[in-house]
Every structure is written in structure tokens, then in C-alpha cells.
């Protein structure tokens, strides 16, 4: 299962708080390039980023669904036999 960021919600929260990429990265304690890559879908959100994003917006674990969804990964062949890469 993959955790996917609701990017539009993140951008809305950033706007409400007056955060740009650099200020959000400072609050999260990560490099500005990390936030840039997340916003450009060049980097996923993993176990180290999720709590930092929640903390940056004073959200709790109960608010997880506000910013993230679980997406189930399908196999390459989508479960069909005889399909090759």
C-alpha cells in the first residue's frame, strides 16, 4: 500500500498559513528541495515526511486522512496471467 499526498489540500494549507516552499521546509526541518520535489510529484511521502507535515500544520494522527490517502498498488499485469513487461 502506498501513501499519497493530497497535494491540493497541502497547497491550500500552505496558502492559509502563508507558507512558501522555503518557509514550509524550515518548519518541517527538511531541505527546500525536498518540499519542492514533493509538490512537483518528484518525491513521494514516506514515514519520515508524514509526521513532519502533520506537525507543520498542527495536525494530529486523527487528521491523517485530511492530507493523505492510501492507494493500493496493483501488480504490473493487474493480476492477469500471460501479460509480460
N, C-alpha and C positions, 0 to 999 in steps of 0.2 A: 504494500500500500504506500502511496506517495502523498506527501503533504503539499498542497498547492496554496499559494498566497492569493487572496482576493485583492488584486492589485488596485482596482478602483476604490475599494474601501480604504486601503492604505493611503492612496493619494488624497482621498477626502480627509482622512485624519491628519495627514501632513499639512494640508491647507488650513484646517481648523486650528492647528497648533502653531502655525507659522513656520513649520519646518521646511527647509530645503534639503537636498541630499546631504550636504555637508553638516548641517546642524543635527539632522537625524543620526548621522553616523557618529557624531560626537556624543550624543545622548546614549546611543547603543554601545559605544566603546569599540567600534569597528572602523576600518578604513573607509573613506568616502567611496572608493572604488567598489567596495562590497555592496553598498546601498545602490550605487549606480547600476551594477550588474543585476541586482535583484529586480530593480524597476524596469530594466530592459530585457527581462526574461533570459539573461545570460547565466544566471545562477539560481539554483533552487534554494529553498529554505529548509534547513535541517535542524537537528537537535540543538545546535549552538545559537542559531539565529532566532528561532521561535521565542524562547524566553526573553531575549533582548528586545524584540519587537513589542511583546506584551508589556514589558516593563517601561519601555519608552513612552507608551501611551497610557500608563497606569491601568492596564487591563489585568484581569486575573485569569487563571486557568479556565474558569467558568465562561470567560469571554472568548475562548479559543475559536469557536465557530463564527465569531464576528469577522475574524481576519483570515481564517484558514478553512480549507475543506480537505477531506481525504478523498483521493482519487485512486481507484483500483487500477493497477497496470494489467493490461492484457498481454498475453504472450504474442510474439510476432505473428504467429499463424492464427491468432484468435481462437485457438483450440481446434482448428480444422486439421485433419490429417492430410498429408501429401503436399502441403504448402512448404516451399523452401525459400530461403533467403536469396 
